[in-house]
Amino acid sequence: MTFTIDYLALAPELVIVGTLLVVFTLDMVLTRPKKFWIATAAVAGTALAAIPLVILGVQGETRSMFDGSYVVDEFALVLKGLFIVAAYLVLLMSHHYIESERYYQGEYYFLLLASVLGSLVMASSRDLIILFIGLELTTAPLFLLTGWRKGDAKSNEASLKYFILGVLSTAILLYGMSFLYGLTGEITFSGLAEATAGRGDEPAMVMAILFVIVGFGFKIAAVPFHFWAPDTYEGAPTPITAYLSVNSKIAGFVALLLMLYIALPGVSEVWAPALWILAALSMTVGNLSALRQTNIVRLLAYSSVAQAGFMLVPFAAAAVVGADLEEAFAATVVYLAIYAVMNLGAFAVVIAGARKTRSGELSAWAGLAQVDSRLGVLVAVFFFSLAGIPPLAGWFAKFAMFRSVMIAGGTTTVVLAVIAAVNAVIALYYYAKVVKTVWVDDPTGEFVEDVEAAPAVSLRLALWVSLALTVAIGFFPALVTFVGDASRVIAVGG
Amino acid sequence: MTFSAWISEPINWIFLLVGLVVLASGFRVVTAKNVVHAALLLVAALAGTAGLFLMLAAEFVAWVLVLVYIGAVIVLFLFGIMITRAPTGQDEGLDSEKKVVPALLSVGVFVLMAWGSIDAFGTTLVGATGDPISTELIGESLLGRFVIPFEVVSFVLLAALIGSITLARKDLTPIEEEEGRRV
């Protein structure tokens, strides 16, 4: 049997492949003063990959390859767009950070682009093998990148913890997937959906699904599988932390939701309660731990654990009461898109601020707005947006979440909604505390005030892009509702 | 099927023998006090697993296990032990105080998975459908139906290779760099 390859559908991936090979070749021929060309090539290539995405989006037809296991539909395109925009912002944040601290540059961009390639492949996957390998390519380079600050013991610890737990979670996930294959003989999602329907009472099926959820639980850092996250986030280079908390987390989420929504809707009675517990625990434990943090990166780490809980809410709520999952799926994807923009903004501001404070400790950030009010405004915008305060983008994410929960209805759903609401208030406290520290408190030490401490052009661009998106989405939520609409028409393929 | 009927078939003697070898060597891998012994016992465990795959007519997987794991990974283990100057004799440090909980956990997971599998398949014979999958067929499908994961895996390997070289290499000092050596 022969298969044809649709090169236009694969064009975004191929552009990224080309870029990472160019980056790698450039690294071998350029001397240190000219290394900035590597970063330029990486940024340009990532931007270039958006062009075929737009062409495919304008054509608007669903392209399916290899028996429907690789599908490029509107949902895949929207996610690929999200991954590319987020990767673009991370590359902009990385440039000056990597150059000034004398890290290996060519290999850094190579690994980062390899990870982006993995997430693009994953967004199109409609079978277990491509999904798994795409997810592995997304996370495997990050094991190495978290340890990029070689001289720093914290970075080494971060890398090792992430690696060991990442490998463990991969093994568990793979066990679950092979059990699913063994029980059904199917690897495509459409085949699995048919073969698993109504078999939720078989112990082996329950075990397979729970293994899959535990495996993904580690990837998205949901409580109780989150304990690697704070140490890894703190030790990794900050742009990589941003990437971990956005791209790799979203990739894990998308993989999990794709499997549950398309491959396993017939056994929702098995995974819905597990998801419900994960959501409630992640929100509560994440937020309560964030309250006690004194380091801004650790605070963002726990905040992203809590945000993962919020993202799980619509799906868990709808599935527990057996409501239509379409609305929940759309709400989650909208939440993911908004979270990506504002969280990247928050990390960009942390990188910019850390150049002046020379520390991630919150106490060193006190009174930063007195010396740099623009940076102070940015801190306020991104942290209030994460808290969900209108008119910044975060409110619409929370709104979409609660709306889908209310559409689902039912007692267990309302309980989860109440937990989410209480947690939204707790979260406001520690996000506002950061803003208060920056604006109201008196400085405890000296800030670095030289040319070196000013944000580089690339970092400024990253800040402007995420600021513009955060504010624009807040005022015109219609800008992202198309993301949700695109995910409603998800094609199963096959 | 009763046990006496099962054991009367010669193929099952081999299965029993290989299974016991895998089990015993696997157990000794974790209890051995000498890292070199543990690595060599792992060879026995993997060879036994390859044997089980051969009995299932999965020759490709069996030979991959032999070539990649026994031929490359274990050799790397031994090199790693030699190069890092880890103690190669008896090493009491290999014994962990906290071995009870992980041991119970492993047994628990085993019981869970064994029970799940037995419950799902019981004594039903899962017969082979059609001819055994030959290496040729696997090669064809890797470059046909599964070409995307096949190509993507090569990037996983490339990334792992480049990243680990970068992390493991000795950094140049600024003076060495001045002398024109590239980083």
Interface residues (C-beta under 8 A of the other chain):
Chain A: M1 T2 F3 I5 V17 F24 M28 T31 R32 M65 F66 D67 Y70 Y104 E107 F110 L111 A114 S115 L117 G118 V121 I129 I130 I133 G134 E136 L137 A140 P141 F143 L144 L145 G147 W148 K150 S159 Y175 F179 G182 L183 E202 P203 A204 M205 M207 A208
Chain B: L112 M113 W115 G116 S117 D119 A120 G144 R145 F146 V147 I148 P149 V152 V153 F155 V156 L158 A159 A160 I162 G163 S164 T166 L167 D171 E177 G180 R182 V183
